[in-house]
């Protein structure tokens, strides 16, 4: 029979009638509040990072393959041949093996290399072209960057954000004059599906103009891109730049798993591309956005640390009060021969009981709030500032389990400190303590 556990149960049952019950309830509420805030914070930050990353990658792909001699800015384009050994066969590339330094607790040991395998390979590859221009309507003018796409374009991403009209028809033998513009551009220029307008370009010190018809209107929520980009038939861009039909600005590569992005980018560059071509991840091409997303990890760590501190302080305080309240009982147990560790176990079991109740209610509240937000979209955001209209949540069972284990282990470690107070209590003085 576990005597400390038995006594702890009896103390917990009678504790509801003692003066310390308010302190115990406050401790339970504090643990529940800390746990629920940690669950909600991690779910929101994970959802936020996932949604923003998916939008950026969906619009640009994961890896860009371009001419090696061009500058690394977006609009520095140089024609490359579409017929390449890797196109379109690269999308059949599966997982690759690579060597990585052994790491432990965030520390790498370069002297010890381990053989790893990526989680996936390449999902899709498509060509693209870019050209800046100026839209002119009867009442306004607007700068725009035309992104040329071909029949190999993956519409899975853009279909979700196409609000009006339809896809570009790229199957005809002649270049389509259709164009997809963003909702922001359409509203600013007072345009709608079916309207026509002129786009002016400058090429070789000559002013060119092309007429386009709005075939669809999209809205991704990425304000920075929606304000600047429109999608057209890549053959239009080839004509304006005097390129051959088999010349493009580059290739967009989509990978199966974002965790493999850097490894696959390096592998493609070294193993698959000719010397005159270069592979670059979108993270490298648009570092400012991803640095901003990385800052959210710091926010998450600060929130978790603060919530853990709140829970620990309240649990330590509650345990100290319980020990002082049961000083008489401690003296009697010592008088009949109970060792200090056995008595400390009683209060540690009691602390685990309080912690368990707090975790139960914290998980119930935290997961409940996340599910409410996920299904009913209660919290809305300014899309211009956050790229999203609704606060996203991404509940990961392993993350929730990890938070519970972290809270339990860290709190119990800190509860060992006040439990040492038991060893300083003398039996004679404790029995006389009122």
Buried (B, 14 or more C-beta within 10 A) or exposed (E): EEEBBEBBBEBBEEBEEBEBEEBBBEBBBBBBBBBBBBBBBBBBBBBBBBBBBBBBBBBBBBBBBBBBEBEEEBEEBBBBEBEBEBBBEBBEBEBBEBEEEEEEEEEEEEEEEEEBEBEBBBBBBBBBBBBBBBBBBEEEEBEBBBBBBBEBBBEEBBEEBBEBBEBBEBEEEEBBBBBBBBBBBBEBBEBEBEBEBBBBBEEEEEEBEBEBEBBBBBBBBBBEBBBBBBBBBBBBBBBBBEBEEEBBBBBBBBBBBBEBBEBBBBBBBEEBBEEEBBBBBBBBBBEEBBEEBEEBEEEBEEBBEBBBEBBBEBBBBBBBBBBBBBBBBBBEBBEEEBEBEBBBBBBBBBBBBBBEBBBBBBBEBBBEBBEEBBEEEEEEBEBEEBBBBBBBBBBEEEBBEEBBEEBBEBBBEBBEEBBEBBEEBEBEEBBEBE
